[in-house]
Amino acid sequence: MSHGELTVVVEFDDVVVAIEELPTNDVNMMLIGSVGPPGPPGSAGQWVSLTQAEYDALLVIDPEVLYVIVE
């Protein structure tokens, strides 16, 4: 999808929409959030990179972990 094929409508003054083309895989990223100063930093979270099959095989899903599915 090219930027010319995407229509974005922002109806609030305090919302920022940013679309960035990533250098690999022709993927676009859309970031949406309120405008304002950043909050205090949180604790560093744990994340795990695994395939969909590996994720499906997990017996326990830890709610404190971000699971990143990679192909």
Backbone as numpy.savetxt, mean C-alpha at the origin, in Angstrom:
# Nx Ny Nz CAx CAy CAz Cx Cy Cz
-1.93 0.45 -17.55 -2.77 1.62 -17.55 -1.89 2.85 -17.55
-2.15 3.76 -18.43 -1.40 5.01 -18.44 -2.17 6.05 -17.64
-1.48 7.12 -17.27 -2.14 8.17 -16.51 -3.30 8.78 -17.30
-3.24 8.76 -18.61 -4.32 9.28 -19.43 -5.58 8.45 -19.35
-5.48 7.21 -18.89 -6.63 6.33 -18.78 -7.26 6.36 -17.40
-6.72 7.13 -16.48 -7.18 7.14 -15.11 -7.83 8.48 -14.79
-9.03 8.44 -14.25 -9.71 9.66 -13.82 -9.79 9.65 -12.30
-9.33 10.73 -11.68 -9.36 10.86 -10.22 -10.15 12.10 -9.89
-11.13 11.95 -9.01 -11.93 13.09 -8.55 -11.70 13.25 -7.07
-11.26 14.44 -6.67 -11.03 14.75 -5.25 -12.07 15.76 -4.84
-12.87 15.42 -3.83 -13.96 16.29 -3.42 -13.72 17.00 -2.10
-12.55 16.77 -1.49 -12.25 17.40 -0.21 -10.95 18.18 -0.32
-10.92 19.37 0.27 -9.70 20.19 0.22 -8.56 19.59 1.02
-8.87 18.79 2.04 -7.82 18.27 2.92 -7.37 16.86 2.53
-7.58 16.47 1.28 -7.17 15.15 0.81 -6.14 15.32 -0.30
-5.08 14.54 -0.23 -4.05 14.56 -1.25 -4.09 13.23 -2.00
-4.09 13.30 -3.32 -4.04 12.10 -4.15 -2.76 12.17 -4.96
-1.91 11.16 -4.82 -0.66 11.11 -5.56 -0.60 9.79 -6.33
-0.30 9.87 -7.61 -0.16 8.68 -8.43 1.26 8.67 -8.96
1.99 7.62 -8.65 3.38 7.54 -9.05 3.60 6.27 -9.85
4.26 6.39 -10.98 4.59 5.22 -11.76 5.89 4.62 -11.23
5.84 3.35 -10.90 7.02 2.68 -10.38 7.91 2.25 -11.53
9.21 2.13 -11.30 10.14 1.82 -12.39 10.05 0.39 -12.90
9.40 -0.52 -12.18 9.34 -1.91 -12.64 7.90 -2.36 -12.76
7.64 -3.28 -13.65 6.36 -3.95 -13.81 5.21 -3.03 -14.21
5.49 -1.82 -14.64 4.45 -0.89 -15.07 3.30 -0.81 -14.06
3.64 -0.69 -12.79 2.64 -0.62 -11.73 2.46 0.83 -11.31
1.23 1.22 -11.10 0.94 2.55 -10.57 0.57 2.44 -9.11
0.96 3.43 -8.32 0.66 3.44 -6.91 -0.17 4.68 -6.63
-1.25 4.51 -5.89 -2.06 5.66 -5.54 -2.06 5.79 -4.03
-1.64 6.93 -3.54 -1.59 7.19 -2.11 -2.65 8.22 -1.79
-3.50 7.92 -0.83 -4.57 8.83 -0.47 -4.51 9.02 1.04
-4.57 10.25 1.47 -4.55 10.49 2.91 -4.87 11.94 3.22
-5.12 12.21 4.46 -5.41 13.56 4.90 -4.13 14.38 4.94
-4.27 15.65 4.70 -3.13 16.56 4.76 -2.96 17.01 6.20
-1.76 17.02 6.67 -1.50 17.47 8.03 -0.13 17.02 8.46
0.29 17.45 9.62 1.62 17.05 10.09 1.62 15.55 10.42
2.77 14.91 10.24 2.84 13.49 10.56 2.69 13.27 12.06
2.14 12.14 12.42 2.00 11.79 13.82 3.30 11.24 14.38
3.29 10.90 15.63 4.51 10.35 16.23 4.82 8.99 15.61
6.10 8.66 15.53 6.45 7.36 14.94 5.96 6.22 15.82
5.50 5.18 15.19 5.07 3.99 15.92 6.23 3.01 16.05
5.95 1.92 16.68 7.00 0.91 16.81 7.22 0.24 15.47
8.42 -0.24 15.26 8.73 -0.93 14.01 7.95 -2.23 13.99
7.16 -2.41 12.94 6.34 -3.60 12.85 7.10 -4.75 12.22
6.60 -5.94 12.44 7.20 -7.11 11.83 6.46 -7.41 10.55
7.20 -7.78 9.50 6.57 -8.18 8.26 7.29 -9.40 7.72
6.54 -10.18 6.97 7.05 -11.43 6.41 6.70 -11.47 4.94
7.68 -11.79 4.10 7.46 -11.95 2.67 7.34 -13.44 2.36
6.23 -13.83 1.70 6.03 -15.23 1.38 5.09 -15.37 0.18
5.03 -16.55 -0.38 4.16 -16.77 -1.53 2.72 -16.99 -1.04
1.78 -16.95 -1.98 0.39 -17.19 -1.61 0.21 -18.58 -1.02
0.90 -19.58 -1.60 0.80 -20.95 -1.10 1.35 -21.05 0.33
2.45 -20.37 0.60 3.02 -20.37 1.95 2.06 -19.71 2.94
1.45 -18.61 2.52 0.49 -17.92 3.38 -0.72 -18.82 3.66
-1.23 -19.46 2.61 -2.39 -20.35 2.77 -2.08 -21.52 3.69
-0.82 -21.94 3.78 -0.43 -23.08 4.61 -0.21 -22.69 6.08
-0.21 -21.41 6.39 0.00 -21.00 7.78 -1.14 -21.52 8.66
-0.79 -22.05 9.80 -1.80 -22.54 10.74 -2.34 -21.42 11.62
-1.49 -20.45 11.90 -1.87 -19.31 12.75 -1.47 -18.03 12.04
-2.41 -17.09 11.91 -2.13 -15.78 11.33 -1.96 -14.80 12.49
-0.78 -14.23 12.61 -0.48 -13.29 13.69 -1.00 -11.91 13.30
-1.94 -11.33 14.06 -2.48 -10.02 13.71 -1.46 -8.89 13.84
-0.33 -9.15 14.46 0.70 -8.14 14.63 1.72 -8.15 13.49
1.54 -9.04 12.51 2.49 -9.20 11.41 1.83 -8.77 10.12
2.57 -8.03 9.29 2.13 -7.70 7.94 2.67 -8.78 7.01
1.78 -9.50 6.37 2.17 -10.57 5.44 2.16 -9.98 4.03
3.31 -10.02 3.36 3.46 -9.51 2.01 3.54 -10.69 1.08
2.55 -10.80 0.19 2.49 -11.92 -0.76 3.27 -11.54 -2.01
4.25 -12.37 -2.37 5.06 -12.13 -3.55 4.90 -13.30 -4.52
5.06 -13.03 -5.76 4.94 -14.07 -6.80 6.30 -14.40 -7.34
